[in-house]
Amino acid sequence: MLRISVGRDSGQAIQFQLEGNLAGPWVEELRSLADQALSQKKAVSLDLEGVRFVDVQGVALLREFSQRRISQVNCSQFVIQQMKEVER
């Protein structure tokens, strides 16, 4: 399960706070929320402090978000390592 909450929304920028596992159906839910914010011309960032696990699809989404200039802050060393492991 993944809890997605709005940490801050200034009208021009929005930050989503994530808690739990970025896996399964939650990957597409996060993609949808980010796409919606981007369609409103908002800058999007993700606070990953509360993320405990990221599956293969979640890693792919985070990489895609990096390419789309969606910033990711407070990523734990564990999640960083998961992302490196999936690269192999």
C-alpha positions in Angstrom: 0.0 0.0 0.0 1.1 3.6 -0.7 -0.2 6.7 0.9 0.0 9.7 -1.4 -0.7 13.1 0.2 -0.1 16.7 -0.9 2.7 18.1 1.1 2.4 21.5 -0.4 0.6 23.1 -3.3 1.4 26.7 -4.1 -0.7 26.8 -7.3 2.5 26.8 -9.4 4.2 23.8 -7.7 3.0 20.7 -5.9 4.8 18.2 -3.7 3.5 14.7 -3.1 4.5 13.0 0.0 4.7 9.2 -0.3 4.6 6.7 2.5 4.7 2.9 2.1 5.4 0.8 -1.0 5.6 2.2 -4.5 4.5 -1.0 -6.1 1.6 -2.6 -8.0 -1.4 -0.5 -8.7 0.1 2.4 -6.8 2.6 3.0 -9.5 -0.1 4.0 -12.0 -2.0 6.0 -9.4 1.1 8.1 -8.8 1.7 8.5 -12.5 -1.9 9.7 -12.9 -1.6 12.3 -10.1 1.7 13.6 -11.5 0.4 13.7 -15.1 -2.7 15.7 -13.8 -0.5 18.2 -12.0 1.8 18.6 -15.0 -1.2 19.1 -17.3 -2.0 22.1 -15.1 1.5 23.5 -15.7 2.6 22.8 -12.1 6.1 21.9 -11.2 6.0 18.5 -9.4 8.2 17.1 -6.7 8.1 13.9 -4.7 9.1 13.5 -1.1 10.2 9.9 -0.8 11.2 9.9 2.9 8.4 7.5 3.8 8.9 5.0 1.0 10.0 1.6 2.2 10.0 -0.4 -1.0 9.9 0.2 -4.7 9.2 -2.6 -7.2 10.5 -2.8 -10.8 7.6 -0.8 -12.2 8.1 1.8 -9.5 11.8 2.1 -10.3 10.9 2.6 -14.0 8.4 5.3 -13.0 10.9 7.2 -10.8 13.5 7.1 -13.7 10.8 8.4 -16.1 10.0 11.2 -13.7 13.7 12.1 -13.5 13.7 12.5 -17.2 10.6 14.6 -17.1 12.2 16.8 -14.5 10.1 15.8 -11.6 12.3 16.2 -8.6 12.7 13.5 -5.9 13.8 14.5 -2.4 14.5 12.6 0.8 15.1 9.3 -0.9 16.4 6.7 1.6 19.6 4.8 1.0 17.6 1.6 0.8 15.4 2.9 -2.0 18.5 4.2 -3.8 20.0 0.7 -3.6 16.9 -0.8 -4.9 17.1 1.4 -7.9 20.7 0.5 -8.5 19.9 -3.3 -8.2 17.2 -3.0 -10.8 19.7 -1.4 -13.2 21.7 -4.6 -13.4 
